[in-house]
Amino acid sequence: MKCRGQGSVACWRSFVCGLALCLPTFLPAAEGDALPLADSPAVDVGIQPLGIPSGVISAVMRRDRFLQRALDELATPGQFHPFWRGPAIVPLLASRQLEAGLLGDMPTLMATVGGGALIVGLVKQTSTAIVGRGMAQVGELAGKRIAYVEGSSAHHTLLQGLRSAGLDETQVRLLPMAVTEMPDALASGQIDAFAGWEPAPAIALAAHHRNRVIFRGLTSDYLVFAQSFVDSRPESALQLTAAFVRALAWMRRSQDNLERAVRWMKADALAFSGKVLTVDDAQAARIVRQDILDVPSAPVIPGRLTTPPLRSEFDFLVRQGRLPETARWSVVESALRYEGLTRVMAEPGRYRLSVFDYEN
């Protein structure tokens, strides 16, 4: 099956809904999303250049000359495709138009609950936030206009926040919106609140003293591989995993490296969206350090053998009807057992985990 461009939406929806498990929260591609050709020999990676730290990590990975050479030698050249939102990446993993993606926790569950994807490692461990103008608590959201991204980690946080105040989605006005537009929409009065991820909350808080975080939810992002990719090109999957580990190691090595990575991310974001991210470099660097570089043992998934990550989110989303009642935790748990990261970290010399070669 080959699908290209915007016309591929109906194609991948037909494919995904033909699976045993069809999820209701898949989103079509947005204008500007770069959809790769199915069944291409390339390793196609879906990224979100407007998110921090996800966009910073992908900015480093895609400039990794070691990765480029390794994938070229395997006849599987690497290609990075920018997307506005993680949920749009999910069906493309199922339809084999993408081999990998950087996803939040809710899209990660969407990708893995059907058994077609594997979770490689941790990209972020932090919180997403509900930000409101002139509000002090979540209960004040009743009847208000709230911007959100359907199926995102921040959507999960919004559902949690509403539930904590005894509200549901029918008692507020939900407005789909790109996360980059949310701070300006709040400033102009177009919306009363938004649920978003960094840097949107930081930008909004810096813009006006009446903007406040009224709810935070714990969230995490992951590097996710399509099962078909690992099965058919296992060494390419390991090389991509190595580039992921290398990116974090390089940024941890020095503040200069981290600041350089932030500049790369902002250049990628500008090229993709046509707009300059208003978060300053120092603030972006602090977010990256707090959300991933200072997380103990990252990118290894914390507690994967004792306290399973994603379990509470899974249970909550099933109760909310965001995942099918037939969804089974054991399938997600199996996705967490992918050993590619362990194999790569056990052979640091072979996978060049402590030497670096990046494009300018």
Backbone hydrogen bonds in HBPLUS format (Angstrom, degrees):
<---DONOR---> <-ACCEPTOR-->    atom                        ^
c    i                          cat <-CA-CA->   ^        H-A-AA   ^      H-
h    n   atom  resd res      DA  || num        DHA   H-A  angle D-A-AA Bond
n    s   type  num  typ     dist DA aas  dist angle  dist       angle   num
A0008-SER N   A0005-GLY O   2.95 MM   3  5.59 162.6  1.98 117.5 123.2     1
A0009-VAL N   A0006-GLN O   3.24 MM   3  5.93 174.4  2.24 121.0 122.8     2
A0012-TRP N   A0008-SER O   2.82 MM   4  6.09 167.2  1.83 169.8 168.6     3
A0013-ARG N   A0009-VAL O   2.98 MM   4  6.09 155.1  2.05 148.5 156.2     4
A0014-SER N   A0010-ALA O   3.03 MM   4  6.10 155.6  2.09 141.7 147.4     5
A0015-PHE N   A0011-CYS O   3.10 MM   4  6.39 155.6  2.16 145.3 152.1     6
A0016-VAL N   A0012-TRP O   2.86 MM   4  6.01 172.8  1.86 154.1 155.7     7
A0017-CYS N   A0013-ARG O   2.95 MM   4  5.98 165.5  1.97 148.2 152.7     8
A0018-GLY N   A0015-PHE O   3.11 MM   3  5.22 143.3  2.25  98.8 109.8     9
A0019-LEU N   A0016-VAL O   2.97 MM   3  5.41 161.9  2.00 112.7 118.6    10
A0033-ASP N   A0030-ALA O   2.99 MM   3  5.57 165.1  2.01 135.3 139.6    11
A0034-ALA N   A0082-PRO O   3.30 MM  48  6.00 158.0  2.35 161.1 167.3    12
A0043-VAL N   A0077-PRO O   2.84 MM  34  5.97 155.0  1.90 137.2 145.6    13
A0079-GLN N   A0043-VAL O   2.91 MM  36  6.04 161.9  1.94 154.6 150.7    14
A0099-GLU N   A0044-ASP O   2.78 MM  55  5.34 156.3  1.84 143.2 151.3    15
A0100-ALA N   A0044-ASP O   3.24 MM  56  6.57 149.4  2.34 154.2 154.4    16
A0045-VAL N   A0079-GLN O   2.85 MM  34  6.20 160.5  1.89 162.1 168.8    17
A0081-HIS N   A0045-VAL O   2.78 MM  36  5.96 171.4  1.79 166.4 167.0    18
A0046-GLY N   A0100-ALA O   2.85 MM  54  6.20 165.7  1.87 142.9 143.6    19
A0102-LEU N   A0046-GLY O   3.09 MM  56  6.47 149.4  2.19 161.1 168.4    20
A0047-ILE N   A0081-HIS O   2.95 MM  34  5.96 166.3  1.97 150.3 151.2    21
A0083-PHE N   A0047-ILE O   2.83 MM  36  6.01 137.5  2.02 154.6 166.6    22
A0051-GLY N   A0048-GLN O   3.23 MM   3  5.92 171.9  2.24 125.9 126.8    23
A0055-GLY N   A0051-GLY O   2.67 MM   4  5.10 149.0  1.76 129.7 140.5    24
A0052-ILE N   A0198-GLU O   3.10 MM 146  5.59 158.0  2.15 137.9 134.1    25
A0056-VAL N   A0053-PRO O   2.91 MM   3  5.14 125.4  2.22 104.7 120.1    26
A0057-ILE N   A0053-PRO O   2.97 MM   4  6.27 160.3  2.01 164.3 170.2    27
A0058-SER N   A0054-SER O   3.03 MM   4  6.31 167.7  2.05 156.4 159.4    28
A0059-ALA N   A0055-GLY O   3.04 MM   4  6.02 143.7  2.18 131.1 140.8    29
A0060-VAL N   A0056-VAL O   3.16 MM   4  6.47 148.9  2.26 145.6 152.3    30
A0061-MET N   A0057-ILE O   2.96 MM   4  6.26 168.5  1.98 154.9 158.3    31
A0062-ARG N   A0058-SER O   2.98 MM   4  6.00 163.3  2.01 148.9 152.3    32
A0063-ARG N   A0060-VAL O   3.08 MM   3  5.36 151.0  2.17 107.2 116.2    33
A0064-ASP N   A0061-MET O   3.15 MM   3  5.22 164.3  2.17 112.1 113.5    34
A0359-GLU N   A0063-ARG O   2.91 MM 296  5.16 155.8  1.97 142.7 150.4    35
A0068-GLN N   A0064-ASP O   3.11 MM   4  6.45 162.5  2.14 148.7 153.5    36
A0065-ARG N   A0357-ASP O   2.88 MM 292  5.61 156.4  1.93 161.5 168.7    37
A0069-ARG N   A0065-ARG O   2.93 MM   4  6.12 167.4  1.95 153.8 156.1    38
A0070-ALA N   A0066-PHE O   2.96 MM   4  6.08 163.4  1.99 149.4 154.5    39
A0071-LEU N   A0067-LEU O   2.94 MM   4  6.08 169.3  1.95 158.3 160.6    40
A0072-ASP N   A0068-GLN O   2.96 MM   4  6.05 152.3  2.04 143.8 152.1    41
A0073-GLU N   A0069-ARG O   2.95 MM   4  6.14 156.2  2.00 148.9 154.6    42
A0074-LEU N   A0070-ALA O   3.21 MM   4  6.47 135.1  2.43 136.0 147.5    43
A0074-LEU N   A0071-LEU O   3.16 MM   3  5.00 128.4  2.44  91.0 104.7    44
A0076-THR N   A0071-LEU O   2.84 MM   5  5.08 166.3  1.85 159.7 155.1    45
A0075-ALA N   A0072-ASP O   2.98 MM   3  4.92 158.7  2.02 105.3 110.2    46
A0088-ALA N   A0085-ARG O   3.35 MM   3  5.96 145.2  2.48 112.5 120.4    47
A0089-ILE N   A0086-GLY O   2.83 MM   3  5.38 151.5  1.91 120.1 129.1    48
A0092-LEU N   A0089-ILE O   3.09 MM   3  5.40 126.8  2.38 106.6 120.9    49
A0093-LEU N   A0089-ILE O   3.20 MM   4  6.57 133.1  2.43 150.6 163.7    50
A0093-LEU N   A0090-VAL O   3.13 MM   3  5.42 140.5  2.29 105.7 116.3    51
A0094-ALA N   A0090-VAL O   3.39 MM   4  6.79 154.0  2.46 146.3 153.0    52
A0095-SER N   A0091-PRO O   2.96 MM   4  6.21 146.2  2.07 142.1 151.3    53
A0097-GLN N   A0092-LEU O   2.92 MM   5  5.02 137.5  2.10 150.4 159.0    54
A0098-LEU N   A0092-LEU O   2.96 MM   6  5.42 144.6  2.09 133.1 126.2    55
A0096-ARG N   A0093-LEU O   3.35 MM   3  5.19 162.5  2.38 100.1 104.6    56
A0226-ALA N   A0099-GLU O   2.91 MM 127  5.32 164.7  1.93 144.0 144.0    57
A0101-GLY N   A0224-VAL O   2.90 MM 123  5.35 145.3  2.02 150.3 158.3    58
A0224-VAL N   A0101-GLY O   2.89 MM 123  5.35 171.0  1.90 163.4 166.4    59
A0103-LEU N   A0222-TYR O   2.89 MM 119  5.40 163.0  1.92 162.6 162.7    60
A0222-TYR N   A0103-LEU O   2.68 MM 119  5.40 157.2  1.73 159.8 167.2    61
A0108-THR N   A0104-GLY O   2.89 MM   4  5.98 148.3  1.99 148.1 158.4    62
A0105-ASP N   A0220-SER O   2.86 MM 115  5.49 107.5  2.40 162.8 172.7    63
A0109-LEU N   A0105-ASP O   3.02 MM   4  6.26 152.4  2.10 146.0 151.8    64
A0110-MET N   A0106-MET O   3.08 MM   4  6.41 155.7  2.14 146.8 153.9    65
A0111-ALA N   A0107-PRO O   2.88 MM   4  6.14 153.0  1.96 148.5 155.2    66
A0112-THR N   A0108-THR O   3.00 MM   4  6.17 151.1  2.08 148.0 155.2    67
A0113-VAL N   A0109-LEU O   2.95 MM   4  5.66 154.3  2.02 151.6 155.1    68
A0115-GLY N   A0112-THR O   2.92 MM   3  5.31 163.5  1.94 116.7 122.2    69
A0227-GLN N   A0116-GLY O   2.87 MM 111  5.22 177.3  1.87 125.8 126.6    70
A0118-LEU N   A0225-PHE O   2.73 MM 107  5.18 160.9  1.76 156.4 162.9    71
A0225-PHE N   A0118-LEU O   2.86 MM 107  5.18 158.6  1.90 150.7 156.9    72
A0119-ILE N   A0335-ALA O   3.00 MM 216  5.51 169.6  2.01 123.9 127.3    73
A0120-VAL N   A0223-LEU O   2.79 MM 103  5.38 162.1  1.82 165.4 169.5    74
A0223-LEU N   A0121-GLY O   3.00 MM 102  5.51 157.3  2.06 150.6 157.2    75
A0122-LEU N   A0299-PRO O   2.72 MM 177  4.61 163.8  1.75 139.7 140.0    76
A0123-VAL N   A0221-ASP O   2.80 MM  98  4.95 175.5  1.80 128.9 128.7    77
A0124-LYS N   A0221-ASP O   3.39 MM  97  4.78 150.1  2.49 120.7 114.8    78
A0221-ASP N   A0124-LYS O   2.93 MM  97  4.78 149.1  2.02 122.8 129.6    79
A0125-GLN N   A0291-ASP O   2.92 MM 166  5.35 154.7  1.98 147.1 155.4    80
A0126-THR N   A0219-THR O   2.92 MM  93  5.46 157.9  1.96 153.5 160.5    81
A0219-THR N   A0126-THR O   2.72 MM  93  5.46 166.2  1.74 149.7 147.6    82
A0128-THR N   A0217-GLY O   2.99 MM  89  5.54 148.7  2.09 154.6 160.9    83
A0217-GLY N   A0128-THR O   3.05 MM  89  5.54 160.9  2.09 150.9 156.0    84
A0129-ALA N   A0196-GLY O   3.10 MM  67  5.76 168.5  2.11 169.0 167.8    85
A0196-GLY N   A0129-ALA O   2.98 MM  67  5.76 156.6  2.04 164.2 165.6    86
A0130-ILE N   A0215-PHE O   2.89 MM  85  5.21 160.1  1.93 152.4 155.4    87
A0214-ILE N   A0130-ILE O   2.90 MM  84  5.81 158.8  1.95 161.9 169.1    88
A0131-VAL N   A0194-PHE O   2.82 MM  63  5.44 157.7  1.87 162.7 167.5    89
A0194-PHE N   A0131-VAL O   2.88 MM  63  5.44 147.4  1.99 146.9 157.7    90
A0132-GLY N   A0212-ARG O   2.90 MM  80  5.55 158.2  1.95 163.2 163.6    91
A0212-ARG N   A0132-GLY O   2.91 MM  80  5.55 165.4  1.93 160.9 164.6    92
A0133-ARG N   A0192-ASP O   3.16 MM  59  5.97 158.9  2.21 165.3 162.8    93
A0134-GLY N   A0210-ARG O   2.86 MM  76  5.00 173.9  1.86 136.6 138.7    94
A0140-GLU N   A0137-GLN O   3.22 MM   3  5.95 158.2  2.27 116.8 122.3    95
A0141-LEU N   A0138-VAL O   2.87 MM   3  5.65 163.6  1.90 130.4 132.7    96
A0144-LYS N   A0141-LEU O   2.79 MM   3  5.13 163.0  1.82 141.1 141.6    97
A0143-GLY N   A0171-GLN O   2.73 MM  28  5.80 162.8  1.76 152.7 157.5    98
A0173-ARG N   A0144-LYS O   2.83 MM  29  5.80 170.0  1.84 156.7 154.5    99
A0192-ASP N   A0145-ARG O   2.91 MM  47  5.23 157.0  1.96 136.5 144.2   100
A0193-ALA N   A0145-ARG O   3.15 MM  48  6.48 136.3  2.35 160.1 162.8   101
A0146-ILE N   A0173-ARG O   2.76 MM  27  6.02 165.5  1.78 161.6 164.8   102
A0175-LEU N   A0146-ILE O   2.80 MM  29  5.87 163.2  1.83 149.2 149.3   103
A0147-ALA N   A0193-ALA O   2.99 MM  46  6.46 157.9  2.04 143.3 143.9   104
A0195-ALA N   A0147-ALA O   2.98 MM  48  6.35 153.2  2.05 158.6 164.9   105
A0148-TYR N   A0175-LEU O   3.14 MM  27  6.26 146.0  2.26 140.6 143.0   106
A0177-MET N   A0148-TYR O   3.05 MM  29  5.81 149.5  2.15 153.2 155.6   107
A0152-SER N   A0149-VAL O   3.18 MM   3  5.70 152.3  2.26 144.2 140.4   108
A0155-HIS N   A0152-SER O   3.11 MM   3  5.04 125.6  2.42  92.6 106.7   109
A0156-HIS N   A0152-SER O   3.18 MM   4  6.60 150.2  2.27 144.3 151.6   110
A0157-THR N   A0153-SER O   3.07 MM   4  6.48 152.1  2.15 143.5 151.0   111
A0158-LEU N   A0154-ALA O   2.85 MM   4  6.13 152.0  1.93 144.3 152.1   112
A0159-LEU N   A0155-HIS O   2.94 MM   4  6.25 159.3  1.99 152.3 156.8   113
A0160-GLN N   A0156-HIS O   3.00 MM   4  6.29 158.3  2.05 148.7 154.7   114
A0161-GLY N   A0157-THR O   2.83 MM   4  6.06 160.7  1.87 151.8 157.2   115
A0162-LEU N   A0158-LEU O   2.92 MM   4  6.12 168.2  1.94 156.3 158.7   116
A0163-ARG N   A0159-LEU O   3.03 MM   4  6.15 161.5  2.07 145.3 150.9   117
A0164-SER N   A0160-GLN O   2.95 MM   4  6.18 150.8  2.04 147.5 155.5   118
A0165-ALA N   A0162-LEU O   3.09 MM   3  5.32 139.3  2.26 101.7 113.0   119
A0167-LEU N   A0162-LEU O   2.79 MM   5  4.83 160.9  1.83 151.1 144.4   120
A0166-GLY N   A0163-ARG O   3.01 MM   3  4.97 164.7  2.03 107.3 111.0   121
A0171-GLN N   A0168-ASP O   3.03 MM   3  5.71 163.0  2.06 120.8 126.3   122
A0181-GLU N   A0178-ALA O   2.94 MM   3  5.49 149.6  2.03 114.8 123.9   123
A0182-MET N   A0179-VAL O   3.28 MM   3  5.32 152.8  2.36 101.5 109.2   124
A0185-ALA N   A0181-GLU O   3.01 MM   4  6.16 155.5  2.08 152.4 160.3   125
A0186-LEU N   A0182-MET O   2.91 MM   4  6.11 152.0  1.99 155.7 162.6   126
A0187-ALA N   A0183-PRO O   3.00 MM   4  6.22 154.5  2.07 143.4 150.6   127
A0188-SER N   A0184-ASP O   2.94 MM   4  6.13 148.3  2.04 148.0 155.8   128
A0190-GLN N   A0185-ALA O   2.96 MM   5  5.05 128.6  2.24 155.2 160.6   129
A0191-ILE N   A0185-ALA O   3.39 MM   6  5.85 148.9  2.49 124.6 122.5   130
A0189-GLY N   A0186-LEU O   3.31 MM   3  5.28 150.3  2.41  97.6 106.2   131
A0200-ALA N   A0197-TRP O   2.98 MM   3  5.86 131.7  2.22 140.5 135.7   132
A0203-ILE N   A0199-PRO O   2.92 MM   4  6.10 159.3  1.97 163.3 169.9   133
A0204-ALA N   A0200-ALA O   3.00 MM   4  6.21 163.1  2.03 155.7 159.8   134
A0205-LEU N   A0201-PRO O   2.93 MM   4  6.12 163.2  1.96 155.7 160.0   135
A0206-ALA N   A0202-ALA O   3.10 MM   4  6.18 151.3  2.18 141.8 149.1   136
A0207-ALA N   A0203-ILE O   3.11 MM   4  6.21 129.8  2.38 137.9 150.7   137
A0207-ALA N   A0204-ALA O   3.16 MM   3  5.10 134.4  2.37  94.3 106.9   138
A0211-ASN N   A0208-HIS O   3.19 MM   3  5.65 159.3  2.24 111.3 117.6   139
A0229-PHE N   A0226-ALA O   3.04 MM   3  5.27 128.7  2.32 102.8 115.8   140
A0230-VAL N   A0226-ALA O   3.31 MM   4  6.76 159.9  2.35 155.9 159.4   141
A0231-ASP N   A0227-GLN O   2.97 MM   4  6.18 159.7  2.02 154.4 160.6   142
A0232-SER N   A0228-SER O   2.99 MM   4  6.01 156.9  2.04 143.1 148.7   143
A0233-ARG N   A0229-PHE O   2.83 MM   4  5.62 157.2  1.88 151.4 157.3   144
A0237-ALA N   A0233-ARG O   3.10 MM   4  6.41 153.4  2.17 153.5 161.7   145
A0238-LEU N   A0234-PRO O   3.07 MM   4  6.38 148.5  2.17 142.2 150.3   146
A0239-GLN N   A0235-GLU O   2.93 MM   4  6.22 153.7  2.00 148.5 155.6   147
A0240-LEU N   A0236-SER O   3.00 MM   4  6.25 153.2  2.08 147.1 153.8   148
A0241-THR N   A0237-ALA O   2.98 MM   4  6.19 151.7  2.06 141.8 150.1   149
A0242-ALA N   A0238-LEU O   2.84 MM   4  6.11 152.2  1.92 145.8 153.4   150
A0243-ALA N   A0239-GLN O   3.07 MM   4  6.35 150.5  2.16 142.0 148.9   151
A0244-PHE N   A0240-LEU O   3.12 MM   4  6.40 147.6  2.23 142.3 150.7   152
A0244-PHE N   A0241-THR O   3.12 MM   3  5.06 119.8  2.50  94.0 108.9   153
A0245-VAL N   A0241-THR O   3.02 MM   4  6.40 159.2  2.07 153.9 158.5   154
A0246-ARG N   A0242-ALA O   2.82 MM   4  5.98 161.2  1.86 150.8 156.8   155
A0247-ALA N   A0243-ALA O   2.95 MM   4  6.06 151.0  2.04 140.9 147.8   156
A0248-LEU N   A0244-PHE O   3.44 MM   4  6.79 158.1  2.49 147.5 150.9   157
A0249-ALA N   A0245-VAL O   3.05 MM   4  6.31 163.0  2.07 151.8 157.1   158
A0250-TRP N   A0246-ARG O   2.82 MM   4  5.98 161.0  1.85 156.8 161.2   159
A0251-MET N   A0247-ALA O   3.14 MM   4  6.33 160.9  2.18 144.2 149.0   160
A0252-ARG N   A0248-LEU O   2.95 MM   4  6.14 152.2  2.03 148.2 156.2   161
A0253-ARG N   A0249-ALA O   3.12 MM   4  6.23 130.5  2.38 137.8 149.8   162
A0253-ARG N   A0250-TRP O   3.20 MM   3  5.17 135.4  2.41  94.6 106.7   163
A0258-LEU N   A0254-SER O   3.21 MM   4  6.56 159.3  2.25 144.7 149.9   164
A0259-GLU N   A0255-GLN O   2.89 MM   4  6.13 163.3  1.92 154.6 158.7   165
A0260-ARG N   A0256-ASP O   2.93 MM   4  6.11 149.3  2.03 144.3 153.1   166
A0261-ALA N   A0257-ASN O   2.90 MM   4  6.17 155.3  1.96 149.9 156.5   167
A0262-VAL N   A0258-LEU O   2.99 MM   4  6.31 152.0  2.07 148.2 155.7   168
A0263-ARG N   A0259-GLU O   3.10 MM   4  6.39 153.6  2.18 142.4 148.7   169
A0264-TRP N   A0260-ARG O   3.01 MM   4  6.36 153.4  2.09 147.9 155.3   170
A0265-MET N   A0261-ALA O   2.92 MM   4  6.23 158.3  1.97 149.5 155.4   171
A0266-LYS N   A0262-VAL O   2.96 MM   4  6.24 160.6  2.00 152.3 156.8   172
A0267-ALA N   A0263-ARG O   2.99 MM   4  6.22 148.7  2.09 144.1 152.6   173
A0268-ASP N   A0264-TRP O   2.89 MM   4  6.19 157.0  1.94 152.5 159.0   174
A0269-ALA N   A0265-MET O   2.81 MM   4  6.06 157.5  1.86 152.6 159.3   175
A0270-LEU N   A0266-LYS O   3.01 MM   4  6.11 155.2  2.07 140.0 146.1   176
A0271-ALA N   A0267-ALA O   2.98 MM   4  6.18 161.4  2.01 147.7 152.8   177
A0272-PHE N   A0268-ASP O   2.96 MM   4  6.14 147.8  2.06 144.6 153.4   178
A0273-SER N   A0269-ALA O   2.85 MM   4  5.90 174.2  1.85 155.0 157.0   179
A0274-GLY N   A0270-LEU O   2.75 MM   4  4.85 143.7  1.88 131.5 140.7   180
A0284-ALA N   A0280-ASP O   2.98 MM   4  6.26 163.2  2.01 158.2 163.3   181
A0285-ALA N   A0281-ASP O   2.90 MM   4  6.10 159.2  1.94 151.0 156.8   182
A0286-ARG N   A0282-ALA O   3.01 MM   4  6.24 151.4  2.09 143.3 150.7   183
A0287-ILE N   A0283-GLN O   3.07 MM   4  6.38 153.1  2.14 148.1 155.0   184
A0288-VAL N   A0284-ALA O   3.03 MM   4  6.35 160.8  2.07 152.5 157.2   185
A0289-ARG N   A0285-ALA O   2.98 MM   4  6.20 164.6  2.01 150.7 154.9   186
A0290-GLN N   A0286-ARG O   2.92 MM   4  6.03 165.3  1.94 149.9 154.3   187
A0291-ASP N   A0287-ILE O   2.83 MM   4  5.81 163.5  1.86 152.4 157.3   188
A0292-ILE N   A0288-VAL O   3.07 MM   4  5.89 145.0  2.20 145.5 150.8   189
A0293-LEU N   A0288-VAL O   3.25 MM   5  6.49 168.5  2.27 145.7 148.2   190
A0294-ASP N   A0289-ARG O   2.74 MM   5  5.55 142.3  1.88 160.7 158.6   191
A0295-VAL N   A0292-ILE O   3.14 MM   3  5.11 158.0  2.19 102.5 109.2   192
A0298-ALA N   A0295-VAL O   3.21 MM   3  5.65 162.5  2.24 128.0 132.7   193
A0300-VAL N   A0297-SER O   2.98 MM   3  5.67 140.5  2.14 140.7 133.8   194
A0306-THR N   A0303-GLY O   3.16 MM   3  5.19 135.6  2.36 100.0 112.1   195
A0307-THR N   A0303-GLY O   3.05 MM   4  5.07 117.7  2.46 122.3 139.1   196
A0314-PHE N   A0310-LEU O   2.83 MM   4  5.96 156.7  1.89 151.4 158.4   197
A0315-ASP N   A0311-ARG O   2.97 MM   4  6.25 169.4  1.99 156.6 157.5   198
A0316-PHE N   A0312-SER O   2.97 MM   4  6.11 161.7  2.01 146.4 152.0   199
A0317-LEU N   A0313-GLU O   2.91 MM   4  6.06 164.7  1.94 153.5 157.1   200
A0318-VAL N   A0314-PHE O   3.00 MM   4  6.21 150.8  2.09 151.8 159.7   201
A0319-ARG N   A0315-ASP O   3.06 MM   4  6.29 162.0  2.09 148.3 153.0   202
A0320-GLN N   A0316-PHE O   2.95 MM   4  6.21 143.5  2.09 143.0 153.9   203
A0322-ARG N   A0317-LEU O   2.80 MM   5  4.99 139.1  1.96 159.2 160.9   204
A0323-LEU N   A0317-LEU O   3.23 MM   6  5.66 138.0  2.41 121.3 116.8   205
A0321-GLY N   A0318-VAL O   3.07 MM   3  5.09 154.5  2.13 101.6 109.6   206
A0327-ALA N   A0324-PRO O   2.97 MM   3  5.35 162.7  2.00 111.9 117.6   207
A0331-VAL N   A0328-ARG O   3.19 MM   3  5.77 148.4  2.30 112.0 119.2   208
A0332-VAL N   A0329-TRP O   3.00 MM   3  5.27 115.1  2.44 105.8 120.9   209
A0333-GLU N   A0329-TRP O   2.87 MM   4  6.11 165.6  1.89 161.5 166.5   210
A0334-SER N   A0330-SER O   3.02 MM   4  6.11 144.4  2.15 133.1 141.5   211
A0335-ALA N   A0331-VAL O   3.17 MM   4  6.51 147.2  2.29 139.2 147.6   212
A0335-ALA N   A0332-VAL O   2.97 MM   3  5.01 116.7  2.38  95.8 111.8   213
A0336-LEU N   A0332-VAL O   3.10 MM   4  6.51 138.2  2.28 146.2 157.7   214
A0336-LEU N   A0333-GLU O   3.19 MM   3  5.15 129.4  2.47  93.0 105.9   215
A0337-ARG N   A0334-SER O   3.05 MM   3  5.29 155.9  2.11 106.3 114.0   216
A0343-ARG N   A0339-GLU O   2.99 MM   4  6.25 160.0  2.03 156.6 162.0   217
A0344-VAL N   A0340-GLY O   3.03 MM   4  6.24 161.4  2.06 151.5 156.0   218
A0345-MET N   A0341-LEU O   3.01 MM   4  6.16 168.0  2.03 152.6 155.7   219
A0346-ALA N   A0342-THR O   3.03 MM   4  6.11 131.1  2.27 139.5 151.7   220
A0347-GLU N   A0344-VAL O   3.12 MM   3  5.43 155.5  2.18 107.2 114.8   221
A0351-TYR N   A0347-GLU O   3.14 MM   4  6.32 161.3  2.17 157.1 162.4   222
A0353-LEU N   A0348-PRO O   3.07 MM   5  5.10 162.3  2.10 142.0 147.4   223
A0352-ARG N   A0349-GLY O   3.26 MM   3  5.06 163.3  2.29 100.5 105.3   224
